[in-house]
Amino acid sequence: MLQTIIYYLAIIFYLGMTYCFFTVWLDFFMEDEEMNSVQRSFSGLILVIGSILWPLIVPFAYLELLNFNKQHKKTIDMLIKKSNSNICDR
């Protein structure tokens, strides 16, 4: 009984996260106005595949984000410092 409940909770969590990722990624997809129809159809297919396979996609995307942050740490820190000084000046 407990195993069945955990199984159903896992399915509900997976479907909920799939919906969340799909809606966020769809917003990014719809904002891009520079794609032609071929690119848009290919991107739509990738959007569906990425939403279904999010347990594999998200960790790799997070590792890529960490790598980007490590490579551009000085620039990011400078922009944060500049932004904070603009807020304090007001």
PyMOL commands that set and color helices and strands:
alter all, ss='L'
color gray80, all
select helices_A, chain A and resi 2-31+37-52+54-71+73-89
alter helices_A, ss='H'
color red, helices_A
deselect
rebuild
show_as cartoon
